[in-house]
Amino acid sequence: MKWDFFSEIGRKLIHMTILAVIAFYVLVNNRFGQQTALLMITALLVIFLALEYFRLEIGWKMPFFSRFIRPKEEHRMYGVIYFLSGTIICLAVFDFPIAIAALLMTTFGDTAAALAGKRYGTSLIFRNKTLVGFVAGLLVNLAVGIAVSLAYSLNIYIPIMMAIAATFTETLLDEMDDNLIIPIFAGFAGQLLKLLF
């Protein structure tokens, strides 16, 4: 399967479903509490793990999702497993505004970096990462950070450092799954800064 720009768009659209997961978490959390909300997202993770079992262990081809699996993911777990795991960790460990900022940076910053880098990037800065992708990711991460800062009265330095952490983490990763590592690193940086200041 040839991986191209349009496959990347489809993959990133699937990543946008994290917005629905966050909205679902907020609704359940407000009505039934955090433990129930986290349990519901964990149930979603269990469903995807079961699907991955059938795909990886049994060899079942998922009709729709198989088009968006990168060649390097054909024989290992799909990114949604890591993203849901990162979402659960962020929502369980970090303050809500920091968790939201980390997850949105992972969603939108990574999307901007990948699409801009694949479409317009020519100057490589690290492995297959381009300068255009780096700048696009950083700008989007900063915009997300500022929006979260304004919405939750969060000290502006916290999301700025989170944006930098998210962008550098995304840039330096190639083999490890950024859907898990970006939100955890960005969230950890933000939570640590909040504790220090």
N, C-alpha and C positions, 0 to 999 in steps of 0.2 A: 504494500500500500504506500503510495507516494504521499509524503506529508507536505502540504502546501499552505499558503496564506488562508485560503478559505476553510480548510480543515481547522486551522487555528482559531478562526472566528467562531466556528461552531462549537469548538471546545470551550472558548471563553464565554459564550452564551450560556452553556451549561453551568459554568462557574457562577454566573449571575444568580442562579437559583439559591445561592447562599443568602440572598436578601430575603427570600421567602422563609428560609430556616430561621433567620434572626427574628423576623416578624412573628413567626409561630412561637419561638422561644419567649418573646416579650408577652404575647397574649397568654400563654400558659403560665408563665412566671407570675404575672399580675393576678391571675385568677386562682392558681393552685400552689404557687411557690416554686422556688428555684430547683429543689430536688426533683419535683415532678417534671418540670420543663427540661432539665438535663436528662432525665430518664427517657422522655419522649424522643429527644434527639439521639440518644444512645440506641433506642429502638430502630430509628432510621439507619444508624450505622450498622446495626445487626442485619438489617435487610440487605444493605449493600454488601456486607461481608458474605452473606449467603449467596448473593448473585455472583460475587467474585469466586466463590468456591466452585459454582457450576461452570464459570468461564475458564478458570485456571486449572482446576482439578479434573473436571469432566470433559472440557473442551467445547462447551456450548457457546455458540456465537449469539450475542445479544443483537437483535435485529437493528435497533436504532443506534445504540451507544457504540457499537463496534466501529462505526465510521469515524469516531472522534478519539479513538485510542491511538496514541503515538506509537510508532514502531518500537521504541524502547519499553513501552508498557505492555506489549503483547504477551509477555511471559512473566509479568509481575503485577502487583496490585495497581489498580487504577487510582488516579489522583483524588477522586472523590472520597475514598477511604481516609486518606491523609487529611483532606480538608475538613471532613466531619470530625476526625479525631482532634485536629487543631482547634476547631470551633468549641468542642466540649471542654478541652483543657482551658482555653481562654475564658470562656464564660464561667467556669468553675473556680478559676484561680485569681483572675484579675478583676479589678473594679470594672463595672459595666462600661463606662465611657472608654476606658483603655482597651477593653476586649473588643468593643465595637470598632474603634479606630484601627486596631491590629487586623481585624477580619476584613474591614473595608479596604485597607491598604493592600492586603493580599489579593482581594478580588479585583479592584480597579487599577492599582499600581502595576500589578503583574500583567493584567490585560493590556494596559497602555504600553508597557515595556515590550511585551511580546509582539503586539500588532505593529507598533511603530518600528521596532527593530527589524522585523521580517519584511515590512513594506519599504522602509526608507533607509534602513541602516546599511552602511558600507564599511565604516571604520570599526574594526573589532577592537575591544578593549580587554576582554578576557574570554578565552575559549570561543564560544559561539555568541557571546553577548556584544552588542554594538553600543557605540556612544549615543546614537539616537534613542535606542531603547532605554539606556540608563537615564538620560535626561527626561524622557517622557515619563518613565516610572517615577522618578524623583518629583517632578512637577505635580503629577496626579496624587502621589502620596502626601505631598505638602498641602494640596488643596483639601484632601480628605481630612488631614490633621487639623487644619484651620477650621473646617466646618464642624468637626466634632468638638473642638475647643470652644467654639462659639455656642454650640448647642448645649454643652454640659458645663460651661464655665470652668474649663480645664486650663490650667496654666499653659500658655502657648508654647513654652519651651519643651514641654513633655511631648506633644504630638510632633513637633519639629524633629526632636531626637528619634522618635519612633519612625518617622518618615525616612530619615537617614539610615537607621538600622534596617528597615524593611528593604530599602533600595540596594544597599550594599549586600545584604543577605541574598536577595534575588539575583544579583549580578554574579556573585561568587559560586552559586550552586549550579551544578550540571547533573550529576548522578543522583544526589539526594533529592527527595521530593520537597519542593519549595512550598507546597500547600500546607505542610505541617510546620516547617521550620520558620518561614516568614512570620506567621502570626505569633508563634511562641517567642521568637527573638524580639520582635517589635513590641509585643505585650510585656515581656520581661523588662526590656529597657524602659518602657513607660512606667511600669509599676515601681521599678527600682528608683527612678527619678522622683516619682510622687512620694515615696517613703523618705527620700533624702531631702526634699525641699518642701 
